Amino acid sequence: MWLRLYTAILMIGALSPGDVVAQSCNAPAPVCRAAENVVKISSFEPVGSAVIMGNGILVTNRHMVADNAGADVTLSDGRTIKASVIPTSFPGDLIQLAAPGIDMPPLTLNENVTPETELYVIGFDVGRQAVRVYRPGKLISPRADTPLARLHHDGRSLPGNSGGALVDADGRLVGIVASGGEGRNEAIAVSLLARLRAMSGEDKVQESLLIGRAYFRCVERLDQLRSQTGPLASEDAIEIQDACLATSNRQMMDNAGMVFGTRRDLDRALTMLEASYRMDPNAPNALISLAITYHIAGRFTDEIPILYHGLDLMPTEPQILRLALQAGLWGGDQSLADRAMQQIENVLPQMAPAARRFYDDPPPAPKRRP
């Protein structure tokens, strides 16, 4: 039951041998040309993507390399070259790689994405063993006004795409692919690339190593615990919480929050998910996970403002509507319950009869969990 309440959003592929073979491309010609700037890489995570930025520099996700000093870059002709990590104190999920053997003009940047902009993910496809352009999507929520807020879109994305390119129909780089799940995918806006460059260099070695080690500890400990059950030992819980918070990566915080939630450590789950939500309040997956955890804990009054924001961002999302109906009635906010009930009848008629019965005769609120 607990596991079904959470959405896994960390995208990790498995390494497969073979050359990166060119694939047919059905996207606009500028998008297909942009795919030439995306390559497969292997490092701490065995398979992912990176974007060639020109002058022997690539950009990928920090979670792809963790504390590794380098990465293997596989080119379209199957050749593999070594790239070195450029140290950085940048707190987001981006890092640069130096690969002097790669010389390609950079993509044009587009920092002005609108809800109407068509967005294409370009990344390494594990199944096809090739860099691939996926079917397009659009933004599903506006980018929040916080320093590390991400772009949230519904373009198709698969494991192995992390570190790849999010481009518009003109082939302009909009963001670096970061994570996704349940059709709600994320990219790091190109407006943050200047900050990444300014915070990178050989004088950042120690700071970069500390951040990388936090990624390593967070990911490794979470992976170890996924196959285990039962309450966490206190020292394990403290180590996970400290390491995942130290990454400053909302994706890592979400994953840790899910692990704590499935172990019924609701206080620590909420610590992680609240930190994630503050970092990017328009992140759909973070918002839903936080609302669910408040719901399970019986903290309906704390959940209510999250759900109002969720209804503004995702007015047709079934999970948000169901939670809003229940939390509104159990938390004493009739306006929220009325809004949810009306919206359910408007957009989810198949869900409306059961929702109306609950609305007309709600059962007692579950007891708040310690």
C-alpha positions in Angstrom: 0.0 0.0 0.0 2.7 2.5 1.0 4.8 1.8 -2.0 1.8 2.5 -4.3 1.4 5.9 -2.9 4.7 7.2 -4.1 6.0 7.9 -7.6 9.6 6.8 -8.3 11.3 9.7 -10.2 14.9 8.8 -10.3 15.7 7.7 -13.8 18.6 5.2 -14.0 19.4 2.9 -16.9 21.6 -0.2 -17.2 24.8 -0.3 -19.3 24.5 -2.2 -22.5 27.4 -2.8 -24.9 27.3 -1.7 -28.5 27.9 1.3 -30.7 25.6 4.3 -30.7 23.7 3.9 -33.9 22.0 6.9 -35.7 18.2 6.6 -35.7 15.6 7.9 -38.0 14.1 11.2 -36.9 10.5 12.3 -37.4 10.9 15.7 -35.7 11.4 19.0 -37.4 14.7 19.3 -39.2 16.3 21.7 -36.7 15.5 19.3 -33.9 17.0 16.4 -35.7 20.2 18.4 -36.3 20.3 19.3 -32.6 20.5 15.6 -31.8 24.1 15.7 -33.2 25.0 17.6 -30.1 23.8 14.8 -27.7 26.0 11.9 -26.8 26.0 8.9 -24.5 28.1 8.9 -21.3 29.0 6.5 -18.6 30.3 7.4 -15.1 28.9 6.9 -11.6 25.6 6.1 -13.3 26.4 3.5 -16.0 24.4 5.2 -18.8 23.1 8.6 -19.5 23.5 11.6 -21.8 25.4 14.8 -22.2 25.1 17.9 -24.4 28.1 19.2 -26.4 28.4 22.9 -25.7 31.3 23.7 -27.9 35.1 24.2 -27.4 35.5 20.6 -25.9 32.9 21.2 -23.2 29.9 19.1 -22.4 27.1 19.5 -19.8 25.4 16.7 -18.0 23.7 16.1 -14.6 25.7 16.1 -11.5 23.9 12.9 -10.4 25.5 11.2 -13.5 29.0 11.6 -12.1 28.6 12.0 -8.3 32.2 12.2 -7.0 33.9 10.6 -10.1 36.7 12.5 -11.7 35.7 11.6 -15.3 33.2 10.0 -17.7 33.4 7.8 -20.8 31.8 9.6 -23.8 30.5 7.5 -26.7 30.3 9.2 -30.0 27.9 8.5 -32.9 30.5 6.4 -34.7 31.0 4.2 -31.7 34.3 5.6 -30.5 34.7 6.2 -26.8 36.8 9.0 -25.4 37.6 10.1 -21.8 36.2 13.3 -20.4 37.3 14.9 -17.2 34.9 16.5 -14.7 35.3 20.3 -14.3 35.0 20.9 -10.5 32.1 23.1 -9.5 30.4 24.5 -6.4 27.2 25.0 -8.3 24.4 23.6 -6.1 22.1 22.4 -8.9 22.1 19.1 -10.8 24.5 20.2 -13.5 28.2 19.7 -14.1 30.6 20.3 -17.0 32.9 17.8 -18.6 36.1 18.6 -20.5 36.6 16.5 -23.7 39.1 18.3 -25.9 38.6 15.8 -28.7 35.0 16.9 -29.3 34.7 20.0 -31.4 31.1 21.0 -32.5 29.3 24.3 -32.6 27.0 24.8 -29.6 23.3 24.9 -29.8 21.5 28.3 -29.7 19.9 28.9 -26.3 16.2 29.8 -25.7 15.4 31.1 -22.2 11.9 32.3 -23.1 9.8 29.2 -23.0 6.0 29.7 -23.1 3.1 27.2 -22.5 2.8 27.0 -26.3 6.4 26.0 -26.9 6.8 22.5 -28.3 9.5 20.7 -26.3 11.5 17.7 -27.5 13.7 15.5 -25.3 16.9 14.3 -27.0 18.8 11.6 -25.1 20.4 8.2 -25.2 17.8 5.5 -25.5 18.9 2.3 -23.7 16.6 0.0 -25.6 17.6 1.2 -29.0 21.2 1.9 -28.1 21.1 5.2 -29.8 20.6 8.9 -29.3 16.9 9.5 -30.0 14.4 12.4 -30.4 11.2 11.7 -28.5 7.7 12.9 -29.2 7.1 16.4 -28.1 5.3 17.9 -25.2 4.7 21.2 -23.5 5.1 22.8 -20.1 2.7 21.5 -17.5 3.4 24.2 -14.9 5.1 27.6 -14.9 8.7 27.7 -13.7 8.7 28.8 -10.1 10.5 32.0 -9.0 13.2 30.2 -6.9 16.9 29.9 -7.7 16.9 26.2 -8.6 13.4 25.8 -10.0 13.1 23.4 -13.0 11.1 23.3 -16.2 8.2 20.8 -15.9 6.9 19.3 -19.1 5.0 16.2 -20.5 7.3 15.4 -23.4 8.2 11.8 -23.6 11.4 10.8 -21.8 12.9 7.4 -20.9 15.8 6.0 -18.7 19.2 7.0 -20.1 18.0 10.5 -21.1 19.3 12.2 -17.9 21.8 14.9 -19.0 20.4 15.1 -22.5 18.8 18.1 -24.3 15.4 19.6 -24.1 15.0 21.7 -27.2 12.2 23.7 -29.0 11.0 23.1 -32.5 13.7 25.4 -33.8 16.4 23.1 -32.3 17.3 25.7 -29.6 18.4 24.4 -26.3 15.8 25.1 -23.6 17.1 22.9 -20.8 19.2 19.9 -19.6 17.0 16.8 -19.0 17.1 15.9 -15.3 14.4 13.4 -14.2 10.8 12.4 -14.6 8.0 10.0 -13.8 4.3 9.5 -14.4 4.4 11.6 -17.5 5.7 14.6 -15.6 9.3 15.3 -16.6 11.9 17.8 -15.6 14.7 19.8 -17.1 17.1 22.4 -15.8 16.7 25.7 -17.5 19.5 27.0 -19.7 19.4 30.3 -17.8 21.4 28.5 -15.1 24.3 27.5 -17.4 26.0 30.9 -16.9 25.9 30.4 -13.1 27.3 26.9 -13.6 30.2 28.3 -15.6 30.9 31.1 -13.1 31.0 28.6 -10.2 33.3 26.1 -12.0 37.1 25.8 -12.1 40.1 24.2 -10.5 39.7 26.4 -7.4 36.4 24.5 -6.7 38.0 21.1 -6.2 37.2 20.7 -2.5 33.7 22.1 -2.7 32.9 19.9 -5.7 34.2 16.8 -4.0 32.0 17.4 -1.0 28.9 17.8 -3.2 29.9 14.7 -5.2 30.4 12.6 -2.1 27.0 13.6 -0.8 25.5 12.4 -4.1 27.4 9.1 -3.8 26.2 8.5 -0.2 22.6 9.5 -0.9 22.2 7.3 -4.0 24.1 4.3 -2.6 22.3 4.2 0.7 18.9 4.6 -1.0 19.7 1.8 -3.4 20.8 -0.5 -0.6 17.5 0.2 1.3 15.1 -0.4 -1.6 15.3 -4.2 -1.2 14.9 -4.0 2.6 11.8 -3.7 4.8 11.0 -2.6 8.3 12.0 0.5 10.2 15.3 2.2 9.6 18.1 2.2 12.2 18.5 5.7 13.6 22.1 6.0 12.2 20.9 4.9 8.7 18.1 7.5 8.7 20.4 10.3 9.9 23.0 9.4 7.2 20.4 9.4 4.4 18.8 12.6 5.6 22.1 14.5 5.9 23.6 13.2 2.6 20.5 13.8 0.5 19.9 17.3 1.9 23.6 18.1 1.2 23.2 17.4 -2.5 20.8 20.4 -2.8 19.1 18.2 -5.4 15.3 18.2 -5.2 15.2 14.8 -7.0 17.4 13.2 -4.3 15.2 14.8 -1.5 12.1 13.4 -3.1 13.6 9.9 -3.3 14.7 10.0 0.3 11.3 11.3 1.3 9.7 8.3 -0.4 12.0 5.8 1.3 11.2 7.4 4.7 7.5 7.4 3.9 7.4 3.7 2.9 9.2 3.0 6.3 6.5 5.0 8.1 9.1 7.6 9.3 6.7 10.4 8.5 8.6 13.1 10.3 11.8 12.5 8.2 9.7 12.0 5.1 8.1 15.4 5.6 11.5 17.0 6.4 12.8 15.9 3.0 9.6 16.7 1.0 9.1 20.1 2.6 12.7 21.0 1.7 12.0 19.8 -1.9 8.8 21.8 -2.1 10.5 25.0 -0.9 13.1 24.6 -3.5 10.6 24.2 -6.4 6.9 24.7 -5.4 5.7 24.2 -8.9 7.2 20.7 -9.2 4.2 18.4 -9.7 5.8 15.3 -8.4 7.2 17.0 -5.3 3.8 18.7 -4.6 1.8 15.4 -4.9 4.3 13.5 -2.8 4.2 16.1 0.0 0.3 16.3 -0.1 0.1 12.5 0.1 2.5 12.3 3.1 0.5 15.1 4.9 -2.6 13.1 4.1 -1.2 9.8 5.5 0.0 11.7 8.6 -3.5 13.1 9.1 -2.2 16.7 8.9 -5.0 18.0 6.8 -4.7 21.6 7.8 -1.0 21.5 6.7 -2.0 19.8 3.4 -4.7 22.3 2.5 -2.5 25.2 1.2 -0.5 22.7 -0.8 -3.7 21.4 -2.4 -4.9 24.9 -3.3 -1.7 25.5 -5.1 -2.0 22.0 -6.7 -5.4 22.8 -8.0 -4.1 26.0 -9.6 -1.3 24.2 -11.3 -3.0 20.9 -12.2 -6.8 21.4 -12.1 -7.5 18.0 -13.8 -5.1 15.9 -11.8 -7.1 13.0 -10.2 -4.9 12.6 -7.2 -5.0 16.3 -6.4 -8.8 16.4 -6.8 -9.3 13.3 -4.6 -7.0 14.6 -1.9 -8.6 18.1 -2.0 -12.0 16.7 -1.5 -11.0 14.6 1.5 -8.7 17.1 3.1 -11.2 19.9 2.6 -13.9 18.0 4.5 -11.6 16.5 7.1 -9.6 19.6 7.6 -12.5 22.0 7.9 -12.1 23.9 4.6 -15.5 23.6 2.9 -14.4 25.9 0.1 -11.7 23.5 -0.9 -14.1 20.6 -0.8 -16.7 22.5 -2.8 -14.1 23.4 -5.5 -12.8 19.9 -5.7 -16.3 18.4 -5.9 -17.3 20.8 -8.7 -14.2 20.1 -10.7 -14.5 16.4 -10.3 -18.0 16.6 -11.8 -16.7 18.8 -14.6 -13.6 16.8 -15.7 -13.9 13.4 -14.1 -17.5 12.2 -14.5 -16.5 8.6 -13.9 -15.2 9.5 -10.5 -18.1 11.8 -9.6 -20.7 9.4 -8.1 -18.3 8.0 -5.5 -17.0 11.5 -4.8 -20.5 12.8 -4.4 -21.3 10.1 -1.9 -18.2 11.0 0.1 -19.0 14.7 -0.1 -22.6 14.2 1.1 -21.8 11.8 3.9 -18.1 11.9 4.8 -16.8 9.2 7.2 -14.9 10.4 10.3 -11.4 11.7 9.6 -8.6 9.1 10.2 -6.7 9.6 13.4 -3.5 11.6 13.1 -0.5 9.3 13.0 2.3 9.9 15.5 
